[in-house]
Amino acid sequence: MNSRNTLKLWREFFCKALNVCSSIDQNLIDQIQIPTFSTTEEVRNAVNQMKLRKAPGSDEVTVDILKAGGEPVIRCLFNFFADIWENEQMAKKLSVTTLIRLSSNI
């Protein structure tokens, strides 16, 4: 079997596997309660688990700065994340990622 036939078989397989009719009732989906943020505890735990003395990202904010900010920074981060969650939108600058390809010789 050549590669063209193999690709055709994979295309047919995924077409059948992924393109199926849904029997999900939209009313049931609409009834699902989406949890909302109500406490800063998760943010506090996440910040506390971060390791100190790591290089900052493109925003130049280090973990050391976040931890030194204490409760006001935790509340600010909580409000920031809650806003993203509730509005289902993130600032475009935050969704940009810079990938750096490392040489295999390193």
Phi and psi in radians as a Rosetta constraint file:
Dihedral C 1 N 2 CA 2 C 2 CIRCULARHARMONIC -1.557 0.35
Dihedral N 2 CA 2 C 2 N 3 CIRCULARHARMONIC 3.010 0.35
Dihedral C 2 N 3 CA 3 C 3 CIRCULARHARMONIC -1.159 0.35
Dihedral N 3 CA 3 C 3 N 4 CIRCULARHARMONIC -0.531 0.35
Dihedral C 3 N 4 CA 4 C 4 CIRCULARHARMONIC -1.137 0.35
Dihedral N 4 CA 4 C 4 N 5 CIRCULARHARMONIC -0.742 0.35
Dihedral C 4 N 5 CA 5 C 5 CIRCULARHARMONIC -1.169 0.35
Dihedral N 5 CA 5 C 5 N 6 CIRCULARHARMONIC -0.669 0.35
Dihedral C 5 N 6 CA 6 C 6 CIRCULARHARMONIC -1.091 0.35
Dihedral N 6 CA 6 C 6 N 7 CIRCULARHARMONIC -0.796 0.35
Dihedral C 6 N 7 CA 7 C 7 CIRCULARHARMONIC -1.073 0.35
Dihedral N 7 CA 7 C 7 N 8 CIRCULARHARMONIC -0.665 0.35
Dihedral C 7 N 8 CA 8 C 8 CIRCULARHARMONIC -1.121 0.35
Dihedral N 8 CA 8 C 8 N 9 CIRCULARHARMONIC -0.741 0.35
Dihedral C 8 N 9 CA 9 C 9 CIRCULARHARMONIC -1.115 0.35
Dihedral N 9 CA 9 C 9 N 10 CIRCULARHARMONIC -0.743 0.35
Dihedral C 9 N 10 CA 10 C 10 CIRCULARHARMONIC -1.119 0.35
Dihedral N 10 CA 10 C 10 N 11 CIRCULARHARMONIC -0.713 0.35
Dihedral C 10 N 11 CA 11 C 11 CIRCULARHARMONIC -1.060 0.35
Dihedral N 11 CA 11 C 11 N 12 CIRCULARHARMONIC -0.795 0.35
Dihedral C 11 N 12 CA 12 C 12 CIRCULARHARMONIC -1.113 0.35
Dihedral N 12 CA 12 C 12 N 13 CIRCULARHARMONIC -0.734 0.35
Dihedral C 12 N 13 CA 13 C 13 CIRCULARHARMONIC -1.054 0.35
Dihedral N 13 CA 13 C 13 N 14 CIRCULARHARMONIC -0.887 0.35
Dihedral C 13 N 14 CA 14 C 14 CIRCULARHARMONIC -1.214 0.35
Dihedral N 14 CA 14 C 14 N 15 CIRCULARHARMONIC -0.548 0.35
Dihedral C 14 N 15 CA 15 C 15 CIRCULARHARMONIC -1.082 0.35
Dihedral N 15 CA 15 C 15 N 16 CIRCULARHARMONIC -0.775 0.35
Dihedral C 15 N 16 CA 16 C 16 CIRCULARHARMONIC -1.256 0.35
Dihedral N 16 CA 16 C 16 N 17 CIRCULARHARMONIC -0.671 0.35
Dihedral C 16 N 17 CA 17 C 17 CIRCULARHARMONIC -1.275 0.35
Dihedral N 17 CA 17 C 17 N 18 CIRCULARHARMONIC -0.630 0.35
Dihedral C 17 N 18 CA 18 C 18 CIRCULARHARMONIC -1.710 0.35
Dihedral N 18 CA 18 C 18 N 19 CIRCULARHARMONIC -0.391 0.35
Dihedral C 18 N 19 CA 19 C 19 CIRCULARHARMONIC -1.796 0.35
Dihedral N 19 CA 19 C 19 N 20 CIRCULARHARMONIC 1.263 0.35
Dihedral C 19 N 20 CA 20 C 20 CIRCULARHARMONIC -1.963 0.35
Dihedral N 20 CA 20 C 20 N 21 CIRCULARHARMONIC 2.666 0.35
Dihedral C 20 N 21 CA 21 C 21 CIRCULARHARMONIC -1.270 0.35
Dihedral N 21 CA 21 C 21 N 22 CIRCULARHARMONIC 2.452 0.35
Dihedral C 21 N 22 CA 22 C 22 CIRCULARHARMONIC -1.635 0.35
Dihedral N 22 CA 22 C 22 N 23 CIRCULARHARMONIC 2.415 0.35
Dihedral C 22 N 23 CA 23 C 23 CIRCULARHARMONIC -1.963 0.35
Dihedral N 23 CA 23 C 23 N 24 CIRCULARHARMONIC 0.407 0.35
Dihedral C 23 N 24 CA 24 C 24 CIRCULARHARMONIC -1.444 0.35
Dihedral N 24 CA 24 C 24 N 25 CIRCULARHARMONIC 2.324 0.35
Dihedral C 24 N 25 CA 25 C 25 CIRCULARHARMONIC -1.458 0.35
Dihedral N 25 CA 25 C 25 N 26 CIRCULARHARMONIC 2.066 0.35
Dihedral C 25 N 26 CA 26 C 26 CIRCULARHARMONIC -1.046 0.35
Dihedral N 26 CA 26 C 26 N 27 CIRCULARHARMONIC -0.546 0.35
Dihedral C 26 N 27 CA 27 C 27 CIRCULARHARMONIC -1.084 0.35
Dihedral N 27 CA 27 C 27 N 28 CIRCULARHARMONIC -0.655 0.35
Dihedral C 27 N 28 CA 28 C 28 CIRCULARHARMONIC -1.150 0.35
Dihedral N 28 CA 28 C 28 N 29 CIRCULARHARMONIC -0.719 0.35
Dihedral C 28 N 29 CA 29 C 29 CIRCULARHARMONIC -1.110 0.35
Dihedral N 29 CA 29 C 29 N 30 CIRCULARHARMONIC -0.708 0.35
Dihedral C 29 N 30 CA 30 C 30 CIRCULARHARMONIC -1.146 0.35
Dihedral N 30 CA 30 C 30 N 31 CIRCULARHARMONIC -0.420 0.35
Dihedral C 30 N 31 CA 31 C 31 CIRCULARHARMONIC -1.449 0.35
Dihedral N 31 CA 31 C 31 N 32 CIRCULARHARMONIC -0.204 0.35
Dihedral C 31 N 32 CA 32 C 32 CIRCULARHARMONIC -1.170 0.35
Dihedral N 32 CA 32 C 32 N 33 CIRCULARHARMONIC 2.234 0.35
Dihedral C 32 N 33 CA 33 C 33 CIRCULARHARMONIC -1.453 0.35
Dihedral N 33 CA 33 C 33 N 34 CIRCULARHARMONIC 2.133 0.35
Dihedral C 33 N 34 CA 34 C 34 CIRCULARHARMONIC -1.560 0.35
Dihedral N 34 CA 34 C 34 N 35 CIRCULARHARMONIC 2.138 0.35
Dihedral C 34 N 35 CA 35 C 35 CIRCULARHARMONIC -1.131 0.35
Dihedral N 35 CA 35 C 35 N 36 CIRCULARHARMONIC 2.553 0.35
Dihedral C 35 N 36 CA 36 C 36 CIRCULARHARMONIC -2.006 0.35
Dihedral N 36 CA 36 C 36 N 37 CIRCULARHARMONIC 2.719 0.35
Dihedral C 36 N 37 CA 37 C 37 CIRCULARHARMONIC -1.217 0.35
Dihedral N 37 CA 37 C 37 N 38 CIRCULARHARMONIC 2.322 0.35
Dihedral C 37 N 38 CA 38 C 38 CIRCULARHARMONIC -2.326 0.35
Dihedral N 38 CA 38 C 38 N 39 CIRCULARHARMONIC -0.068 0.35
Dihedral C 38 N 39 CA 39 C 39 CIRCULARHARMONIC -2.547 0.35
Dihedral N 39 CA 39 C 39 N 40 CIRCULARHARMONIC 2.684 0.35
Dihedral C 39 N 40 CA 40 C 40 CIRCULARHARMONIC -1.546 0.35
Dihedral N 40 CA 40 C 40 N 41 CIRCULARHARMONIC 0.019 0.35
Dihedral C 40 N 41 CA 41 C 41 CIRCULARHARMONIC -1.009 0.35
Dihedral N 41 CA 41 C 41 N 42 CIRCULARHARMONIC -0.753 0.35
Dihedral C 41 N 42 CA 42 C 42 CIRCULARHARMONIC -1.107 0.35
Dihedral N 42 CA 42 C 42 N 43 CIRCULARHARMONIC -0.715 0.35
Dihedral C 42 N 43 CA 43 C 43 CIRCULARHARMONIC -1.156 0.35
Dihedral N 43 CA 43 C 43 N 44 CIRCULARHARMONIC -0.764 0.35
Dihedral C 43 N 44 CA 44 C 44 CIRCULARHARMONIC -1.029 0.35
Dihedral N 44 CA 44 C 44 N 45 CIRCULARHARMONIC -0.799 0.35
Dihedral C 44 N 45 CA 45 C 45 CIRCULARHARMONIC -1.102 0.35
Dihedral N 45 CA 45 C 45 N 46 CIRCULARHARMONIC -0.727 0.35
Dihedral C 45 N 46 CA 46 C 46 CIRCULARHARMONIC -1.113 0.35
Dihedral N 46 CA 46 C 46 N 47 CIRCULARHARMONIC -0.779 0.35
Dihedral C 46 N 47 CA 47 C 47 CIRCULARHARMONIC -1.142 0.35
Dihedral N 47 CA 47 C 47 N 48 CIRCULARHARMONIC -0.707 0.35
Dihedral C 47 N 48 CA 48 C 48 CIRCULARHARMONIC -1.147 0.35
Dihedral N 48 CA 48 C 48 N 49 CIRCULARHARMONIC -0.480 0.35
Dihedral C 48 N 49 CA 49 C 49 CIRCULARHARMONIC -1.422 0.35
Dihedral N 49 CA 49 C 49 N 50 CIRCULARHARMONIC -0.231 0.35
Dihedral C 49 N 50 CA 50 C 50 CIRCULARHARMONIC -1.263 0.35
Dihedral N 50 CA 50 C 50 N 51 CIRCULARHARMONIC 2.512 0.35
Dihedral C 50 N 51 CA 51 C 51 CIRCULARHARMONIC -1.497 0.35
Dihedral N 51 CA 51 C 51 N 52 CIRCULARHARMONIC 2.449 0.35
Dihedral C 51 N 52 CA 52 C 52 CIRCULARHARMONIC -1.338 0.35
Dihedral N 52 CA 52 C 52 N 53 CIRCULARHARMONIC 2.880 0.35
Dihedral C 52 N 53 CA 53 C 53 CIRCULARHARMONIC 1.082 0.35
Dihedral N 53 CA 53 C 53 N 54 CIRCULARHARMONIC 0.625 0.35
Dihedral C 53 N 54 CA 54 C 54 CIRCULARHARMONIC -1.779 0.35
Dihedral N 54 CA 54 C 54 N 55 CIRCULARHARMONIC 2.657 0.35
Dihedral C 54 N 55 CA 55 C 55 CIRCULARHARMONIC -1.131 0.35
Dihedral N 55 CA 55 C 55 N 56 CIRCULARHARMONIC 2.456 0.35
Dihedral C 55 N 56 CA 56 C 56 CIRCULARHARMONIC -1.302 0.35
Dihedral N 56 CA 56 C 56 N 57 CIRCULARHARMONIC 2.854 0.35
Dihedral C 56 N 57 CA 57 C 57 CIRCULARHARMONIC -1.446 0.35
Dihedral N 57 CA 57 C 57 N 58 CIRCULARHARMONIC -2.841 0.35
Dihedral C 57 N 58 CA 58 C 58 CIRCULARHARMONIC -1.158 0.35
Dihedral N 58 CA 58 C 58 N 59 CIRCULARHARMONIC -0.314 0.35
Dihedral C 58 N 59 CA 59 C 59 CIRCULARHARMONIC -1.446 0.35
Dihedral N 59 CA 59 C 59 N 60 CIRCULARHARMONIC -0.112 0.35
Dihedral C 59 N 60 CA 60 C 60 CIRCULARHARMONIC 1.147 0.35
Dihedral N 60 CA 60 C 60 N 61 CIRCULARHARMONIC 0.293 0.35
Dihedral C 60 N 61 CA 61 C 61 CIRCULARHARMONIC -1.660 0.35
Dihedral N 61 CA 61 C 61 N 62 CIRCULARHARMONIC 2.159 0.35
Dihedral C 61 N 62 CA 62 C 62 CIRCULARHARMONIC -1.704 0.35
Dihedral N 62 CA 62 C 62 N 63 CIRCULARHARMONIC 2.825 0.35
Dihedral C 62 N 63 CA 63 C 63 CIRCULARHARMONIC -1.077 0.35
Dihedral N 63 CA 63 C 63 N 64 CIRCULARHARMONIC -0.626 0.35
Dihedral C 63 N 64 CA 64 C 64 CIRCULARHARMONIC -0.980 0.35
Dihedral N 64 CA 64 C 64 N 65 CIRCULARHARMONIC -0.744 0.35
Dihedral C 64 N 65 CA 65 C 65 CIRCULARHARMONIC -1.165 0.35
Dihedral N 65 CA 65 C 65 N 66 CIRCULARHARMONIC -0.764 0.35
Dihedral C 65 N 66 CA 66 C 66 CIRCULARHARMONIC -1.072 0.35
Dihedral N 66 CA 66 C 66 N 67 CIRCULARHARMONIC -0.787 0.35
Dihedral C 66 N 67 CA 67 C 67 CIRCULARHARMONIC -1.191 0.35
Dihedral N 67 CA 67 C 67 N 68 CIRCULARHARMONIC -0.651 0.35
Dihedral C 67 N 68 CA 68 C 68 CIRCULARHARMONIC -1.169 0.35
Dihedral N 68 CA 68 C 68 N 69 CIRCULARHARMONIC -0.435 0.35
Dihedral C 68 N 69 CA 69 C 69 CIRCULARHARMONIC -1.233 0.35
Dihedral N 69 CA 69 C 69 N 70 CIRCULARHARMONIC -0.333 0.35
Dihedral C 69 N 70 CA 70 C 70 CIRCULARHARMONIC 1.100 0.35
Dihedral N 70 CA 70 C 70 N 71 CIRCULARHARMONIC -2.577 0.35
Dihedral C 70 N 71 CA 71 C 71 CIRCULARHARMONIC -1.076 0.35
Dihedral N 71 CA 71 C 71 N 72 CIRCULARHARMONIC -0.656 0.35
Dihedral C 71 N 72 CA 72 C 72 CIRCULARHARMONIC -1.054 0.35
Dihedral N 72 CA 72 C 72 N 73 CIRCULARHARMONIC -0.668 0.35
Dihedral C 72 N 73 CA 73 C 73 CIRCULARHARMONIC -1.219 0.35
Dihedral N 73 CA 73 C 73 N 74 CIRCULARHARMONIC -0.693 0.35
Dihedral C 73 N 74 CA 74 C 74 CIRCULARHARMONIC -1.039 0.35
Dihedral N 74 CA 74 C 74 N 75 CIRCULARHARMONIC -0.807 0.35
Dihedral C 74 N 75 CA 75 C 75 CIRCULARHARMONIC -1.123 0.35
Dihedral N 75 CA 75 C 75 N 76 CIRCULARHARMONIC -0.701 0.35
Dihedral C 75 N 76 CA 76 C 76 CIRCULARHARMONIC -1.108 0.35
Dihedral N 76 CA 76 C 76 N 77 CIRCULARHARMONIC -0.794 0.35
Dihedral C 76 N 77 CA 77 C 77 CIRCULARHARMONIC -1.105 0.35
Dihedral N 77 CA 77 C 77 N 78 CIRCULARHARMONIC -0.738 0.35
Dihedral C 77 N 78 CA 78 C 78 CIRCULARHARMONIC -1.010 0.35
Dihedral N 78 CA 78 C 78 N 79 CIRCULARHARMONIC -0.853 0.35
Dihedral C 78 N 79 CA 79 C 79 CIRCULARHARMONIC -1.082 0.35
Dihedral N 79 CA 79 C 79 N 80 CIRCULARHARMONIC -0.683 0.35
Dihedral C 79 N 80 CA 80 C 80 CIRCULARHARMONIC -1.080 0.35
Dihedral N 80 CA 80 C 80 N 81 CIRCULARHARMONIC -0.881 0.35
Dihedral C 80 N 81 CA 81 C 81 CIRCULARHARMONIC -1.179 0.35
Dihedral N 81 CA 81 C 81 N 82 CIRCULARHARMONIC -0.676 0.35
Dihedral C 81 N 82 CA 82 C 82 CIRCULARHARMONIC -1.096 0.35
Dihedral N 82 CA 82 C 82 N 83 CIRCULARHARMONIC -0.684 0.35
Dihedral C 82 N 83 CA 83 C 83 CIRCULARHARMONIC -1.111 0.35
Dihedral N 83 CA 83 C 83 N 84 CIRCULARHARMONIC -0.761 0.35
Dihedral C 83 N 84 CA 84 C 84 CIRCULARHARMONIC -1.081 0.35
Dihedral N 84 CA 84 C 84 N 85 CIRCULARHARMONIC -0.765 0.35
Dihedral C 84 N 85 CA 85 C 85 CIRCULARHARMONIC -1.108 0.35
Dihedral N 85 CA 85 C 85 N 86 CIRCULARHARMONIC -0.840 0.35
Dihedral C 85 N 86 CA 86 C 86 CIRCULARHARMONIC -1.221 0.35
Dihedral N 86 CA 86 C 86 N 87 CIRCULARHARMONIC -0.662 0.35
Dihedral C 86 N 87 CA 87 C 87 CIRCULARHARMONIC -1.555 0.35
Dihedral N 87 CA 87 C 87 N 88 CIRCULARHARMONIC -0.178 0.35
Dihedral C 87 N 88 CA 88 C 88 CIRCULARHARMONIC 0.940 0.35
Dihedral N 88 CA 88 C 88 N 89 CIRCULARHARMONIC 0.630 0.35
Dihedral C 88 N 89 CA 89 C 89 CIRCULARHARMONIC -2.481 0.35
Dihedral N 89 CA 89 C 89 N 90 CIRCULARHARMONIC 2.540 0.35
Dihedral C 89 N 90 CA 90 C 90 CIRCULARHARMONIC -2.179 0.35
Dihedral N 90 CA 90 C 90 N 91 CIRCULARHARMONIC 2.577 0.35
Dihedral C 90 N 91 CA 91 C 91 CIRCULARHARMONIC -1.014 0.35
Dihedral N 91 CA 91 C 91 N 92 CIRCULARHARMONIC 2.430 0.35
Dihedral C 91 N 92 CA 92 C 92 CIRCULARHARMONIC -1.013 0.35
Dihedral N 92 CA 92 C 92 N 93 CIRCULARHARMONIC -0.655 0.35
Dihedral C 92 N 93 CA 93 C 93 CIRCULARHARMONIC -1.090 0.35
Dihedral N 93 CA 93 C 93 N 94 CIRCULARHARMONIC -0.547 0.35
Dihedral C 93 N 94 CA 94 C 94 CIRCULARHARMONIC -1.327 0.35
Dihedral N 94 CA 94 C 94 N 95 CIRCULARHARMONIC -0.359 0.35
Dihedral C 94 N 95 CA 95 C 95 CIRCULARHARMONIC -1.611 0.35
Dihedral N 95 CA 95 C 95 N 96 CIRCULARHARMONIC 0.002 0.35
Dihedral C 95 N 96 CA 96 C 96 CIRCULARHARMONIC -1.536 0.35
Dihedral N 96 CA 96 C 96 N 97 CIRCULARHARMONIC 2.283 0.35
Dihedral C 96 N 97 CA 97 C 97 CIRCULARHARMONIC -2.129 0.35
Dihedral N 97 CA 97 C 97 N 98 CIRCULARHARMONIC 2.423 0.35
Dihedral C 97 N 98 CA 98 C 98 CIRCULARHARMONIC -1.835 0.35
Dihedral N 98 CA 98 C 98 N 99 CIRCULARHARMONIC 2.068 0.35
Dihedral C 98 N 99 CA 99 C 99 CIRCULARHARMONIC -1.727 0.35
Dihedral N 99 CA 99 C 99 N 100 CIRCULARHARMONIC 2.349 0.35
Dihedral C 99 N 100 CA 100 C 100 CIRCULARHARMONIC -2.053 0.35
Dihedral N 100 CA 100 C 100 N 101 CIRCULARHARMONIC 2.110 0.35
Dihedral C 100 N 101 CA 101 C 101 CIRCULARHARMONIC -1.523 0.35
Dihedral N 101 CA 101 C 101 N 102 CIRCULARHARMONIC 2.139 0.35
Dihedral C 101 N 102 CA 102 C 102 CIRCULARHARMONIC -1.591 0.35
Dihedral N 102 CA 102 C 102 N 103 CIRCULARHARMONIC 2.536 0.35
Dihedral C 102 N 103 CA 103 C 103 CIRCULARHARMONIC -1.203 0.35
Dihedral N 103 CA 103 C 103 N 104 CIRCULARHARMONIC 2.491 0.35
Dihedral C 103 N 104 CA 104 C 104 CIRCULARHARMONIC -1.237 0.35
Dihedral N 104 CA 104 C 104 N 105 CIRCULARHARMONIC -0.149 0.35
Dihedral C 104 N 105 CA 105 C 105 CIRCULARHARMONIC -1.428 0.35
Dihedral N 105 CA 105 C 105 N 106 CIRCULARHARMONIC -0.143 0.35
